[in-house]
Structure formats: C-alpha cells, structure tokens
C-alpha cells in the first residue's frame, strides 16, 4: 500500500569527532522516505528552495519515491541544519538552523496522495501536522513524530493532534518531558493515555520500546561498532517500521512487533554512513539478512 | 554444581526519591548469592563485624546458601554503605562508605570450597581477587566483576587478574573508562582482548551486552514500571547468570546466552523491592514464568 510522509527535506552539515561532511541530503521526511522505500511505495510531501540540487531529487526518485509532492520555492532557500556530535555519538549540539522555506511550509497533498491509507507525519509544528491529517480522511493508520520544542511550546495543539493519531513515536527524553516521569515504562503508557493507540519510545543506541493497551516491550538496537553518523536514525527507524506496515497492509500486534524490528535494522544501516550514503549501498536482501542475524541474536 | 562467590557483605542505607530504608542486608556477594541460590548450591565467602544481625545470616542459610565461609570479626564493624538515588533511579550518589572489616578482608576458602568448578569474584581489590583464584586451581569457570576505582588505581593488578579470568562483567561506564572508547561494541571487544574469553557489559535499565571471539549480542532489560531500589541489580544479574551456568554445568554459547537472560530476570526482580525484600517473595517458578514472557517479548 502507498505510504504518504510529510516533513522536512533539508541540507545537513554534520561534524562528528572524526570527520565532517557538508551539504548532505538530510531532513526527517528524506531519511524516512529512503528507509520506507525498501518496503513500499512512498509519496513524499516537502518543500525545498531554489538552491536544491536536482541530483538530490533524482536520488529519491531512483528509489521509486514519488516526489510529486516535493515543491520548490523560486527564490527560496532550503532548510539547513548544522550540528556536531559529542564523542559518545548520541548527544549532539545544533550549531545552526536556517528554517528558510520550511518555516512557511503549508503542505498541500496532491490529489492522488489523499486516498492514502498509511500516513506518517514527520516531526513538525503540530497544527501543520493536523492540517495534513485533515487531507487524508480515509486513512487507516496515521503515525506522527514530535520533538521537545513542540512539547514545551505547542502543548495544546500537540494534545489535540495526539487524540487523532493511531501511533506516536518520540525519543526517551521527550517522553519523560511530556509526562514528567523518569521511568520509561510509566512514561510510555502515560503518553498512550493521551490519545494514540500505540506509542514507540526511541532510545537511540539502546533500542526502542513499544506500548499499547495490552503490550509493553523493548527491542534492543542492532549492535554495531561502525557508527559513522547518527543523523536521521530515528527517521529511518520510523521509515522501516511504517514501510513494513504499509507493505503488509496490516497492523496487528504481531505485524507491529516485526515492524519495530525492521525499523531497528533500517536505523542500524542508516548510522553506518553520513547522510544516506550507507543506505544507498544496500538492498532489501541486506536488510533481510540482518533480520536473520537479529532474530538469532534474540533467540536462546 | 556448587558455585563459590567471594565478595562484600554489607549493611546498606538506601534513599530513593520516594522512600528511605536503613539497615538493609546488602553487599555484592549477598545479592549475588541470593539470586544464584534459585539455580544451584552457593558457597559464600565474606566477612562481617560483631554488629552483624544473626537473622541476616539465617535469611541466607534459609535459601540453602552455605555460609561456612562467612567469618565474623569480634570487635569489628560490618561494611556499611549509604547512598541516594537520583530521580532517574540509574545514577546514584554515595553519601557514606565505612569499609570497616571489609577493608582488611583476606579471604581464606574453607577446604571443601576449594574443589569448586564455578567461581565468582564479586567486585573487590584485584590483588585480593587474584588470591582467591589461587585457592581454586581446579576451577572450570572463573568470572569477576570490577569497578572504576580499580581501573583507575590498580590497573596492573587488574590486568594481571584479567589474564586468568574466563569472564569479566562490568558496567558500561567502566568498559568505556577501561578502553578509552565511547562505542560499547568496540569497548567490549577491547576488554575481551585484555584476557577474558568473554565479557559482559551491564547497561542497567538498557540491558546487557555479551562479547566473545565469535559473538556480539545485546539483550534488553525486562521492562518494569516498578523500580523500587536498583541496589544490587548488577550483582543479582551476575548471580542469575552464574547460577544457571553452574546448574547446567555447561558454558557453551547457547547456555551462556540463556544464562544472560536468567541474569536479566534475576535483576528485574531484585529492583522491585528494597535490598532483598522482593527476592524473598519469589520462587524459581516465578523466574521461569517471567522467562516465558521475556522469550515471547523477543519473538516476532
């Protein structure tokens, strides 16, 4: 089934303890789309400026991602993020953010996108995320990401959105912030009680937790020594997860858990290169081979 | 098979964000013994002072733990630890440490302990841990725990010990400290290359990682909302792990992984009460029931 994603498309400048890479193809919707494209047809909605290199769009189109919904603003500049990772490769400092055309992003879905059953709202202003939901009234599964900034400054809009969502994914620190509790099991269920039928808490190198009314579980990250650039790991996770759900056209508990595992593996490949570099070298077979290793790892 | 453990036996005063408990039965060898006693015969070596309440010894003996090796120093005072947990229940501040008789601990194993095949050296001075090893020349599996203090101040002795060990368990922060690397996969293998055939990195609420020449894996912690007191979680983990290995009298890769899972579950019960309170309420059946849940959690 087609999967619509709405979110940021960006140029990233990334500094790690051992390297620096400028002008990476970045943004949450980009990382999400690329990961999801191994599983299903992805329809991307985003905005870029006149400075956007055509080869970035080609890279996405080559993966079969529908870029009809990627609009380009004449005279505008693309959203740019510059950040530096700490030696632990988990904490990062944002050195510069230029929202540019993304600051005025008012997503309008192409007509054929509006029939979508599977929708992912990458991190963005909650009221804008809500506007997207209104354009896909026949959706079967809508999942969103969010961030600390909206929890702190747009709480009412975010809570209104949460009541319309099937699922919410967020970081461990964001779940704690939203619920004012330090225990992640309590936090996960407290977020769930705010609306979404399920909640996924992303813990970076420590994996991800899942919460529904009758389920609480955690899956570890795939252990890799080869962490080159964590940028977009969370979005790749969501892309692998949602891509698998859309491919299966099912979100029963069993399928959801397998989707969590696919998300975990998509993220594990994503961090093995700058931007989308590592993702460009893999196939669905590579993901499934790693899935076999991952299942073996968790069997005893 | 009998399992010998040598380490601290203590009185703990514990403060959490919501409660305080004084005069808990604590110490690394104590938590280890209690957890291991659900699996195999445990022979404890430790030292206490004249102030040691007889009911604490009875509590251990009631679980079938052999306390012949627990010596009491007339006129001495028992090792006391007082600590306070941060709201995250992971970080803690040591408010007071009185080593007392444990400061002069010179473990001498009773004659019938010296035939042991399974030995665990709970955290202690590396040169003292080494002296214990020399008393069990026929051992089949010797595993030790250590801490940041010895990594920083007794590095040579610790490295000498590590060359004699089959396995080493340590915390994530200690593994990073020992190897000067932030990536835990790299750190685990770097520690392993210093001697032990396998290394276990404990990550607290995020589970534990295992490293041998041909294996690298991570198992998540059992997710519980009911964290009352994390004191002794790492020792309970080691106790569950070693207890299972001794019970099976086998340490093949398959048994080791199952042992890691049992360690994880022993720790999950331990944190659900102050000191050994929760552990006193459970049976082996409770552990096996949770194992079934844990296996289900990791199947998809």
Interface residues (C-beta under 8 A of the other chain):
Chain A: X87 X88 X89 X182 X183 X184 X185 X186 X189 X203 X205 X206 X207 X209 X216 X217 X218 X219 X220 X221 X223 X224 X225 X227 X254 X257 X258 X260 X261 X295 X297 X298 X299 X300
Chain B: X87 X88 X89 X182 X183 X184 X185 X186 X189 X203 X205 X206 X207 X209 X216 X217 X218 X219 X220 X221 X223 X224 X225 X227 X254 X257 X258 X260 X261 X295 X297 X298 X299 X300
